[in-house]
Amino acid sequence: MTTSLAYGLRAGVGHSLVLALSISAPVLSCDQGFAGQRTVLEARGSVAQVPVGQERRSHEPASQLPAEATTSPSNSPEQVQRGQSLFSVQCGFCHGRDAAGGEAGPDLTSSELVAKDIRGNEIGPVVRAGRIDKGMPLFNVNDADLAAIVAFIHDQKIKITSKEGRRRTVQMEDLQTGSAEHGKEYFNGAGGCSKCHSPSADLAGVASRLRGLALLHHMLYPGGGRGAGPVAAAATVTVILPSGETVRGKLAYKDEFVIGLTDSSGWYRSWFKNQVKFTVDDPLQAHVEQLGKYTDETMHDVLAYLQTLR
């Protein structure tokens, strides 16, 4: 047994058994006869493997966020704005740019968990541990970024719940604020939309098929109806291990250190990036990145342009 590598892994099996191991061997396999399942932990390049559908569990106390991440409206405008930018890029695709629900994620402004949250004590653990069984990966964020995201979510909750009747519908005239000419320029220029889309091909007649909010929704979150977005056009990843073995599956998690996937057997597997070779094919990545680039003006300009494609 070598001592060159040591770190802790925790995998949940079923609902009542947790394996807590400190691993220093190159490879460790553990056959566990619980409910007929097999749990495998690999120390060389692989962070962990657990069956999809079993939520990750953390037994460490949640880290305390800075005091400024409170549920009161006293968060600084700068922190809320920073949180909005972070939320749009990392969370907006599923939960919507305004945190009020998106393609696959629920409305956070009416969430019971958010309502109970104090200084990120409820939101923080979910962000950092993820909810793999519900399709939500974990996110590796520092305390300052997490505090900003929490501040934005609470700010949105205050704004939306303060509206009479929690108005969530949009009138057609509310969307007619953009310039079709400017939208076409953005589509073919700074937005980069024309690299993948064409008004004479995939977008031909789009304004006849979709109108108003439905067209805006499809523009921001392509891939199907609400709840079907990322799943309908899921990113895939191919990982080549040091042994030469190739593993393919749906992309489940990616940050600067770790790449994770769900393989064909339904297992979640992840590795340190610097110990494997991998390629990611994500047909919707450009749309995910675009959510953080749109301003209200450019978003409505592009919508106005799309409304001319009949």
VOPAGU-2260 file (C-alpha; in pm, 1 decimal, decimal comma):
REM VOPAGU-2260
SITE   aa  ch    i         X         Y         Z
SITE  MET   A    0       0,0       0,0       0,0
SITE  THR   A    1     145,0     333,5    -105,1
SITE  THR   A    2     124,1     658,4      87,5
SITE  SER   A    3     164,0     898,3    -202,6
SITE  LEU   A    4    -207,3     971,9    -229,3
SITE  ALA   A    5    -451,6    1019,3      54,0
SITE  TYR   A    6    -792,5    1176,8      66,8
SITE  GLY   A    7   -1137,5    1099,6     206,3
SITE  LEU   A    8   -1428,9     962,2      11,2
SITE  ARG   A    9   -1784,4     909,9     123,7
SITE  ALA   A   10   -2046,4     716,9     -73,6
SITE  GLY   A   11   -2405,3     654,5      33,4
SITE  VAL   A   12   -2550,3     305,7     -20,3
SITE  GLY   A   13   -2925,2     259,8       7,8
SITE  HIS   A   14   -3075,8     471,0     281,5
SITE  SER   A   15   -2899,8     351,4     593,3
SITE  LEU   A   16   -2534,4     275,8     524,4
SITE  VAL   A   17   -2249,8     517,7     462,5
SITE  LEU   A   18   -1896,2     408,4     378,1
SITE  ALA   A   19   -1642,1     658,3     510,5
SITE  LEU   A   20   -1293,8     569,6     386,2
SITE  SER   A   21    -954,0     733,6     388,6
SITE  ILE   A   22    -778,9     595,4      83,3
SITE  SER   A   23    -406,9     584,2      18,7
SITE  ALA   A   24    -390,7     279,4    -212,2
SITE  PRO   A   25    -380,1     326,8    -590,9
SITE  VAL   A   26    -707,5     136,0    -644,0
SITE  LEU   A   27    -962,4       7,2    -396,7
SITE  SER   A   28   -1272,1    -188,5    -490,8
SITE  CYS   A   29   -1539,5    -268,6    -238,4
SITE  ASP   A   30   -1817,0    -518,2    -315,9
SITE  GLN   A   31   -2106,2    -437,9     -86,4
SITE  GLY   A   32   -2391,0    -685,0     -73,9
SITE  PHE   A   33   -2650,9    -434,0      32,6
SITE  ALA   A   34   -2968,3    -454,9    -174,0
SITE  GLY   A   35   -2767,3    -632,1    -441,6
SITE  GLN   A   36   -2565,2    -321,2    -527,5
SITE  ARG   A   37   -2193,9    -281,9    -585,9
SITE  THR   A   38   -2010,5      31,6    -481,8
SITE  VAL   A   39   -1672,4      98,6    -638,9
SITE  LEU   A   40   -1427,5     363,2    -523,9
SITE  GLU   A   41   -1121,4     433,4    -735,4
SITE  ALA   A   42    -833,2     628,5    -587,1
SITE  ARG   A   43    -627,8     668,9    -902,1
SITE  GLY   A   44    -777,2     961,4   -1090,0
SITE  SER   A   45   -1133,7     889,7    -983,4
SITE  VAL   A   46   -1297,4    1098,7    -714,5
SITE  ALA   A   47   -1601,4     879,7    -652,6
SITE  GLN   A   48   -1869,4     663,8    -805,8
SITE  VAL   A   49   -2219,3     638,8    -664,7
SITE  PRO   A   50   -2546,5     519,8    -819,7
SITE  VAL   A   51   -2758,8     796,5    -967,2
SITE  GLY   A   52   -3070,7     850,8    -757,9
SITE  GLN   A   53   -2882,7     838,9    -428,4
SITE  GLU   A   54   -2839,1    1189,6    -299,4
SITE  ARG   A   55   -2496,1    1288,3    -174,4
SITE  ARG   A   56   -2484,4    1325,1     198,3
SITE  SER   A   57   -2254,7    1547,0     396,0
SITE  HIS   A   58   -2202,9    1492,3     767,0
SITE  GLU   A   59   -1986,9    1796,3     819,9
SITE  PRO   A   60   -2158,2    2107,6     959,9
SITE  ALA   A   61   -2245,6    2363,0     694,6
SITE  SER   A   62   -1983,0    2634,4     663,4
SITE  GLN   A   63   -2085,1    2971,1     792,7
SITE  LEU   A   64   -2114,5    3236,0     526,4
SITE  PRO   A   65   -2009,7    3596,0     576,6
SITE  ALA   A   66   -2253,7    3797,5     782,5
SITE  GLU   A   67   -2356,1    4006,0     481,3
SITE  ALA   A   68   -2537,8    3707,0     326,0
SITE  THR   A   69   -2857,3    3767,7     520,5
SITE  THR   A   70   -3222,8    3732,4     434,3
SITE  SER   A   71   -3283,4    4102,8     489,6
SITE  PRO   A   72   -3291,5    4360,6     209,5
SITE  SER   A   73   -2976,1    4520,3     357,6
SITE  ASN   A   74   -2745,2    4341,3     114,8
SITE  SER   A   75   -2550,3    4598,0     -83,2
SITE  PRO   A   76   -2657,7    4661,9    -443,1
SITE  GLU   A   77   -2305,8    4567,2    -552,0
SITE  GLN   A   78   -2329,4    4225,6    -385,4
SITE  VAL   A   79   -2675,1    4158,1    -529,6
SITE  GLN   A   80   -2558,0    4260,9    -877,6
SITE  ARG   A   81   -2253,2    4034,0    -849,1
SITE  GLY   A   82   -2480,1    3753,3    -731,5
SITE  GLN   A   83   -2706,1    3810,8   -1030,9
SITE  SER   A   84   -2413,8    3766,7   -1270,4
SITE  LEU   A   85   -2296,6    3449,4   -1096,7
SITE  PHE   A   86   -2650,9    3311,7   -1078,7
SITE  SER   A   87   -2718,6    3379,4   -1448,3
SITE  VAL   A   88   -2410,9    3185,7   -1558,7
SITE  GLN   A   89   -2422,0    2894,4   -1313,7
SITE  CYS   A   90   -2788,6    2860,2   -1219,2
SITE  GLY   A   91   -2995,7    3056,9   -1469,5
SITE  PHE   A   92   -3028,8    2783,8   -1729,7
SITE  CYS   A   93   -3227,3    2564,1   -1489,9
SITE  HIS   A   94   -3378,7    2816,2   -1245,9
SITE  GLY   A   95   -3428,6    3109,8   -1483,9
SITE  ARG   A   96   -3242,5    3439,9   -1494,3
SITE  ASP   A   97   -3476,8    3581,8   -1228,3
SITE  ALA   A   98   -3464,1    3269,1   -1003,8
SITE  ALA   A   99   -3836,2    3222,5   -1064,2
SITE  GLY   A  100   -3807,7    2890,1   -1246,2
SITE  GLY   A  101   -3654,3    2778,1   -1572,2
SITE  GLU   A  102   -3604,9    2475,5   -1792,9
SITE  ALA   A  103   -3543,1    2211,3   -1527,9
SITE  GLY   A  104   -3528,5    2393,3   -1196,2
SITE  PRO   A  105   -3809,8    2512,1    -969,6
SITE  ASP   A  106   -3905,2    2866,7    -874,2
SITE  LEU   A  107   -3662,3    2956,2    -594,4
SITE  THR   A  108   -3859,2    3264,5    -492,2
SITE  SER   A  109   -4141,1    3039,4    -368,2
SITE  SER   A  110   -3914,2    2764,1    -237,5
SITE  GLU   A  111   -3970,3    2643,9     119,2
SITE  LEU   A  112   -3595,5    2591,8     154,0
SITE  VAL   A  113   -3523,3    2953,4      58,0
SITE  ALA   A  114   -3793,5    3072,8     296,2
SITE  LYS   A  115   -3617,0    2893,3     584,4
SITE  ASP   A  116   -3270,3    3005,3     478,5
SITE  ILE   A  117   -3066,6    3228,5     710,0
SITE  ARG   A  118   -2731,9    3352,8     580,0
SITE  GLY   A  119   -2709,8    3062,4     337,2
SITE  ASN   A  120   -2742,4    2787,8     599,8
SITE  GLU   A  121   -3003,4    2607,4     385,8
SITE  ILE   A  122   -2902,7    2715,8      34,3
SITE  GLY   A  123   -2528,4    2667,9      83,3
SITE  PRO   A  124   -2526,4    2291,5     151,8
SITE  VAL   A  125   -2753,8    2224,9    -147,3
SITE  VAL   A  126   -2534,1    2430,4    -381,2
SITE  ARG   A  127   -2215,8    2261,7    -262,9
SITE  ALA   A  128   -2346,1    1903,8    -234,9
SITE  GLY   A  129   -2593,1    1912,4    -524,0
SITE  ARG   A  130   -2900,6    1696,2    -564,0
SITE  ILE   A  131   -2780,6    1433,8    -807,6
SITE  ASP   A  132   -3107,5    1238,8    -799,5
SITE  LYS   A  133   -3290,1    1550,0    -922,0
SITE  GLY   A  134   -3033,9    1634,5   -1188,1
SITE  MET   A  135   -2860,8    1913,5    -995,3
SITE  PRO   A  136   -2480,1    1884,8    -985,0
SITE  LEU   A  137   -2271,1    2018,2    -698,8
SITE  PHE   A  138   -2098,0    2354,6    -745,4
SITE  ASN   A  139   -1752,5    2439,8    -618,0
SITE  VAL   A  140   -1797,0    2802,6    -507,1
SITE  ASN   A  141   -1610,5    3002,1    -245,6
SITE  ASP   A  142   -1783,8    3172,3      46,8
SITE  ALA   A  143   -1784,5    3517,5    -114,4
SITE  ASP   A  144   -1945,8    3394,0    -438,2
SITE  LEU   A  145   -2197,9    3182,8    -248,3
SITE  ALA   A  146   -2288,5    3479,4     -28,4
SITE  ALA   A  147   -2349,9    3691,0    -339,3
SITE  ILE   A  148   -2570,9    3422,8    -496,0
SITE  VAL   A  149   -2768,6    3388,0    -172,8
SITE  ALA   A  150   -2810,4    3766,2    -156,2
SITE  PHE   A  151   -2946,5    3774,4    -512,4
SITE  ILE   A  152   -3192,2    3490,0    -449,8
SITE  HIS   A  153   -3331,5    3661,2    -140,2
SITE  ASP   A  154   -3345,8    3995,1    -320,8
SITE  GLN   A  155   -3548,7    3833,0    -599,8
SITE  LYS   A  156   -3776,7    3666,6    -347,0
SITE  ILE   A  157   -3846,6    4002,2    -182,0
SITE  LYS   A  158   -3916,1    4171,0    -516,9
SITE  ILE   A  159   -4148,1    3901,2    -650,2
SITE  THR   A  160   -4340,7    3830,4    -329,9
SITE  SER   A  161   -4398,9    4203,8    -284,6
SITE  LYS   A  162   -4598,0    4214,3    -609,7
SITE  GLU   A  163   -4970,3    4181,9    -569,7
SITE  GLY   A  164   -5072,7    3831,5    -665,8
SITE  ARG   A  165   -4710,3    3739,2    -747,0
SITE  ARG   A  166   -4772,4    3836,9   -1110,6
SITE  ARG   A  167   -4587,9    3589,7   -1333,1
SITE  THR   A  168   -4767,1    3634,8   -1666,2
SITE  VAL   A  169   -4636,8    3860,8   -1940,4
SITE  GLN   A  170   -4848,3    4062,3   -2181,1
SITE  MET   A  171   -4748,5    4071,4   -2548,4
SITE  GLU   A  172   -4697,5    4447,5   -2537,6
SITE  ASP   A  173   -4445,2    4404,2   -2255,0
SITE  LEU   A  174   -4221,9    4217,4   -2498,6
SITE  GLN   A  175   -4247,8    4467,8   -2785,8
SITE  THR   A  176   -3966,5    4694,2   -2666,4
SITE  GLY   A  177   -3677,1    4583,2   -2886,6
SITE  SER   A  178   -3542,2    4687,6   -3223,3
SITE  ALA   A  179   -3551,3    4418,6   -3491,6
SITE  GLU   A  180   -3272,9    4595,1   -3681,8
SITE  HIS   A  181   -3045,1    4601,8   -3377,6
SITE  GLY   A  182   -3142,5    4244,9   -3297,1
SITE  LYS   A  183   -3036,0    4127,7   -3643,2
SITE  GLU   A  184   -2700,6    4303,5   -3599,8
SITE  TYR   A  185   -2650,2    4135,5   -3262,2
SITE  PHE   A  186   -2761,6    3798,7   -3401,3
SITE  ASN   A  187   -2504,9    3813,5   -3682,4
SITE  GLY   A  188   -2238,3    3993,3   -3483,2
SITE  ALA   A  189   -2163,4    4020,5   -3110,7
SITE  GLY   A  190   -2417,4    3755,8   -3008,8
SITE  GLY   A  191   -2264,4    3491,4   -3233,5
SITE  CYS   A  192   -2607,2    3336,9   -3292,7
SITE  SER   A  193   -2553,3    3295,6   -3668,2
SITE  LYS   A  194   -2268,3    3050,1   -3600,8
SITE  CYS   A  195   -2525,6    2783,1   -3515,7
SITE  HIS   A  196   -2860,9    2917,0   -3640,1
SITE  SER   A  197   -2997,9    3037,5   -3971,8
SITE  PRO   A  198   -3318,1    3235,4   -4045,0
SITE  SER   A  199   -3359,7    3029,0   -4362,0
SITE  ALA   A  200   -3301,2    2690,0   -4197,8
SITE  ASP   A  201   -3373,0    2597,1   -3835,0
SITE  LEU   A  202   -3532,1    2934,7   -3756,1
SITE  ALA   A  203   -3744,0    2958,8   -4071,4
SITE  GLY   A  204   -4100,0    3042,3   -3967,6
SITE  VAL   A  205   -4017,2    3031,0   -3596,1
SITE  ALA   A  206   -4237,6    3334,6   -3525,1
SITE  SER   A  207   -4535,0    3153,8   -3679,8
SITE  ARG   A  208   -4483,8    2852,8   -3454,1
SITE  LEU   A  209   -4405,2    3039,9   -3133,1
SITE  ARG   A  210   -4541,2    3371,4   -3010,4
SITE  GLY   A  211   -4476,2    3609,1   -2724,7
SITE  LEU   A  212   -4339,1    3455,4   -2409,4
SITE  ALA   A  213   -4314,3    3110,8   -2569,2
SITE  LEU   A  214   -4073,6    3248,2   -2831,4
SITE  LEU   A  215   -3864,5    3426,2   -2566,5
SITE  HIS   A  216   -3860,5    3110,4   -2356,2
SITE  HIS   A  217   -3740,7    2902,1   -2651,7
SITE  MET   A  218   -3475,8    3162,2   -2735,1
SITE  LEU   A  219   -3328,9    3160,8   -2385,6
SITE  TYR   A  220   -3383,6    2793,1   -2296,3
SITE  PRO   A  221   -3391,2    2578,1   -2611,6
SITE  GLY   A  222   -3453,7    2206,5   -2593,1
SITE  GLY   A  223   -3823,0    2166,9   -2528,0
SITE  GLY   A  224   -4087,8    2260,5   -2277,5
SITE  ARG   A  225   -4033,3    2358,8   -1919,7
SITE  GLY   A  226   -3856,8    2080,3   -1733,8
SITE  ALA   A  227   -3711,3    1927,3   -2049,7
SITE  GLY   A  228   -3433,1    2171,3   -2141,3
SITE  PRO   A  229   -3091,2    2033,6   -2049,0
SITE  VAL   A  230   -3227,8    1679,2   -2045,3
SITE  ALA   A  231   -3358,1    1701,6   -2400,2
SITE  ALA   A  232   -3018,3    1798,3   -2538,0
SITE  ALA   A  233   -2786,1    1673,2   -2266,8
SITE  ALA   A  234   -2413,3    1728,1   -2295,3
SITE  THR   A  235   -2199,9    1417,2   -2326,9
SITE  VAL   A  236   -1842,7    1354,7   -2217,3
SITE  THR   A  237   -1576,7    1104,3   -2316,4
SITE  VAL   A  238   -1304,7    1030,0   -2059,8
SITE  ILE   A  239    -985,0     837,1   -2134,5
SITE  LEU   A  240    -828,1     689,1   -1820,1
SITE  PRO   A  241    -451,4     645,9   -1768,8
SITE  SER   A  242    -503,4     272,7   -1832,2
SITE  GLY   A  243    -639,7     350,1   -2177,9
SITE  GLU   A  244    -997,6     262,3   -2083,8
SITE  THR   A  245   -1258,5     491,3   -2239,5
SITE  VAL   A  246   -1569,0     590,3   -2044,1
SITE  ARG   A  247   -1861,5     776,6   -2201,0
SITE  GLY   A  248   -2179,0     919,3   -2054,3
SITE  LYS   A  249   -2391,3    1225,5   -1988,7
SITE  LEU   A  250   -2206,3    1520,0   -1839,2
SITE  ALA   A  251   -2305,6    1544,1   -1472,0
SITE  TYR   A  252   -2049,1    1785,6   -1328,2
SITE  LYS   A  253   -1757,6    2001,2   -1440,6
SITE  ASP   A  254   -1542,5    2260,1   -1265,7
SITE  GLU   A  255   -1177,0    2362,0   -1284,3
SITE  PHE   A  256   -1065,8    2046,4   -1102,6
SITE  VAL   A  257   -1318,7    1767,7   -1159,2
SITE  ILE   A  258   -1509,6    1614,0   -1450,0
SITE  GLY   A  259   -1806,7    1388,7   -1375,7
SITE  LEU   A  260   -2049,4    1183,9   -1581,9
SITE  THR   A  261   -2337,8     939,1   -1556,0
SITE  ASP   A  262   -2248,0     622,5   -1745,9
SITE  SER   A  263   -2476,8     388,4   -1939,7
SITE  SER   A  264   -2537,6     180,5   -1625,2
SITE  GLY   A  265   -2665,9     481,8   -1434,5
SITE  TRP   A  266   -2354,5     526,8   -1218,6
SITE  TYR   A  267   -2209,7     866,1   -1138,8
SITE  ARG   A  268   -1832,8     867,2   -1193,5
SITE  SER   A  269   -1585,4    1152,8   -1157,1
SITE  TRP   A  270   -1212,6    1213,7   -1195,6
SITE  PHE   A  271    -955,2    1483,1   -1138,0
SITE  LYS   A  272    -906,0    1660,5   -1470,3
SITE  ASN   A  273    -527,4    1658,3   -1450,5
SITE  GLN   A  274    -521,6    1278,0   -1431,4
SITE  VAL   A  275    -738,1    1195,4   -1733,7
SITE  LYS   A  276    -803,6    1309,7   -2088,7
SITE  PHE   A  277   -1157,8    1414,3   -2176,2
SITE  THR   A  278   -1373,6    1587,1   -2435,6
SITE  VAL   A  279   -1715,1    1744,7   -2380,6
SITE  ASP   A  280   -1985,6    1777,5   -2643,8
SITE  ASP   A  281   -2251,2    2021,5   -2524,0
SITE  PRO   A  282   -2488,5    2145,9   -2796,4
SITE  LEU   A  283   -2639,6    2402,4   -2559,9
SITE  GLN   A  284   -2321,6    2543,4   -2406,2
SITE  ALA   A  285   -2339,1    2857,2   -2619,5
SITE  HIS   A  286   -2689,8    2927,5   -2487,4
SITE  VAL   A  287   -2576,0    2874,5   -2128,5
SITE  GLU   A  288   -2293,3    3124,6   -2176,2
SITE  GLN   A  289   -2521,0    3367,4   -2356,8
SITE  LEU   A  290   -2747,4    3396,0   -2052,2
SITE  GLY   A  291   -2467,7    3579,9   -1873,0
SITE  LYS   A  292   -2405,5    3812,7   -2168,0
SITE  TYR   A  293   -2756,2    3930,4   -2251,4
SITE  THR   A  294   -2869,9    4268,6   -2130,3
SITE  ASP   A  295   -3241,0    4344,3   -2119,0
SITE  GLU   A  296   -3191,7    4559,3   -2430,1
SITE  THR   A  297   -3005,1    4303,0   -2641,5
SITE  MET   A  298   -3239,4    4024,8   -2528,9
SITE  HIS   A  299   -3547,3    4216,8   -2646,3
SITE  ASP   A  300   -3371,0    4326,5   -2965,4
SITE  VAL   A  301   -3299,2    3964,5   -3061,7
SITE  LEU   A  302   -3657,2    3871,2   -2973,7
SITE  ALA   A  303   -3784,9    4150,4   -3197,4
SITE  TYR   A  304   -3570,6    4015,7   -3481,0
SITE  LEU   A  305   -3694,7    3658,8   -3431,1
SITE  GLN   A  306   -4052,6    3787,5   -3444,7
SITE  THR   A  307   -3990,0    3892,5   -3806,9
SITE  LEU   A  308   -3904,6    3534,9   -3910,2
SITE  ARG   A  309   -4246,6    3418,2   -4023,9
